[in-house]
Amino acid sequence: MAMNRDEIFQEVQEVLVDALGVDNDEVTTEATLMGDLGAESIDFLDIVFRLEKAFGIKIPREELFPAESLMNNPGFINNGKLTEAGLTELREKMPHTDLAAFENNPDINKLGDLFTVGAIVNYIDTKLNAA
Amino acid sequence: MRWIWIDKFVEFHSGESAVAVKNVTLAEEHLHDHFPGFPVMPECLMLEAMAQTSGILVGEANDFKEKVILAKIKKCVFFDYVKPGDTLKLSAKIESLAPEAASISGRITCAEKLIAEIDLMFSHIDQNLAGKEFPKENFVFTDTFKSLLQGISSVESE
């Protein structure tokens, strides 16, 4: 399926509007799923299911939203912050996300901010073009 | 499942879809208050009936090993009243099934008339909630509901 980024964004936007009950104009590339769009953990699964259907692809949940497995692994967290090992893991799992700002202060409470609409578009883009 | 709000399954395709029926009767006391002189089935109880129908469908897909909890009402639209004497047909279809969760789409009809469209999401709670531990026994699927599936479990019937 050949789709450009604009087409992918529009499809992602539609998915998020339906899944989270938000307005079209709230779903910007920079919007964070949890902070700006009010997503909760079950919504992430809902979004994964809807994206799979919308794009006809299979999405392993930890691939798109790896933070949950990181947060549950004590080896990756020290004093509320991701350790160097955790950051390495995160970089590996989220190659499509810009982590520069987060790395300065890897507070796990800020992990949610990494999930932006743009990151989903990047992920889908990679996934479709690799396939 | 502590109480049963559907009468029986009439179709059951394991891991795919199921159809249950629920007969509505004036013997249900809440209908006398909802509303006096104008008894109609509360919408929330139609939602419950769909949650039970699809919850059992999702549970059976994993041999009732998972604790299946209603996690999200994705869509819930009602088109008509349901009155005493009506027989509801509750059709549920699994749209997605993953280790952690499932999503279903459902339709309620009464004599071919569309009553409601209800899409739900269920969580397999042992696989979710950051590894939080729950009691070992499956408190969702107790034995009380199993009679519903007797003679029909995993058997296709029309």
Interface residues (C-beta under 8 A of the other chain):
Chain A: A19 S41 I42 D43 L45 D46 V48 F49 E52 K53 R61 E68 M71 N72
Chain B: A71 K72 K74 E95 S96 A98 E100 A101 S103 M121 S123 N128 L129 A130 G131
